[in-house]
Amino acid sequence: MGPDPVPPPRPSAAPAAGVLELRELTKRFSAAGRPAVDGISLRVPAGEVCVLIGPSGCGKTTAMRMINRLIEPTSGDVLLDGRSVREFAPAQLRRRIGYVIQQVGLMPHLTVGANVATVPKLLGWDRARTRARVRELLELIGLDPDEYTGRYPAELSGGQQQRVGLARALAGDPPLMLMDEPFSAVDPITRERLQNDFLRLHRAVPKTVVFVSHDIDEAVKMADRVAVMREGRIVQYAPPAELLARPADDFVADFVGADRALKSLSLTRLEELDLSPAPLVRAGDPAPDVMRRIDAGEIEPVGGSVLVAGRDGRPLGWLPVTRLAPFERVPELPPGGADPVLDRITTLRDALSALLERGSGYGPVVDGEGRCVGLVGVEEIARAVRAVRAGAVAVDG
């Protein structure tokens, strides 16, 4: 059976407070000109990701910057948990709202630890609490605190800098985060990894997020709700599945693109599929025992090969069964031979792209710890494509 093209709500921990409302929010930079933002209203429930998207100059970044008062609205209001942001001094408000930008904005003269600790220090946290928070967040974003706390931004890759920027935005435990095209300045591979890292992090630490993007594929992948903007107004505000299935008008349909069925693959993740079992063997296992299990049907090779994993369960590479027989024990293979290794939260679209790029029929799927939990193949994804296309035809018909 193929997956339902419209997935169930993703599981997550209980979100903190953070209900965001925009009420008739308007910004005019000149009295005679067209409003940059023209009376937009929307509500983002606590713990959800709202992506603002639209063509250049549509007002999406201006709208986001009015939320934390980097730009003051001409009229209308922004409410966070029912309280107007105008009731806060701007500096006080910005300490309550995490902010991640495309250029990261880390302070180059401060270490990674000091960058992450910026807001906790402004909030008056003591040293012990601040150190513990920095360590917790670096571990959460996948950077070893013992290795990275004392480094400077210039010593990090672009992807690592972006992770540190995300940790800094989370440091004060804000109920709301604003993200202004945060992943657009990195290469496509790093961008996909950062997107997946963010989605995993958002499940662990739910926050209300307003995310500005120019990429409809990114919006469909990341959002619980998408606001499509044009000339300062919201044309459609809807969950990604509804946006793809029922565009509000020709502008939205053109913006979303003709390949709506293919984009719908970004609504389904590998964790929603019934994965094929991996022919997994551990490096160091007795080879005769592995051969016996293969002969007994306990392990079913794929393409005549078994998947070798380290003692930690992380896949290392494929080994033909014919090469296994001469060994006393399963050899330790160098990492990289199992690529593409796919995270469980990878979308079907990204998984298909990775398999086709590598010319692989199957890819190991791993959990958040990197342990193999199964295989996904082109055929499983093809069934999902057929299901999505059938759904799109039903809607369009």
Secondary structure, DSSP 8 states (H G I E B T S, - for coil): ----SS----------S--EEEEEEEE-SSSSS--SEEEEEEEE-TT-EEEEE-STTSSHHHHHHHHTTSS--SEEEEEETTEEGGGS-HHHHHHSEEEEETT----TTS-HHHHHTHHHHHTT--HHHHHHHHHHHHHHTT--HHHHTT--GGGS-HHHHHHHHHHHHHTT--SEEEEESTTTTS-HHHHHHHHHHHHHHHHHS--EEEEEES-HHHHHHH-SEEEEEETTEEEEEE-HHHHHHS-SSHHHHHHH-S-HHHHGGGG-BGGGS--B---EEETTSBHHHHHHHHHTTSS--BTTEEEEE-TTS-EEEEEEHHHHTT-SB-----TTBT-S-EETT-BHHHHHHHHHHHT-SEEEEE-TTS-EEEEEEHHHHHHHHHHHHHHHHHHH-
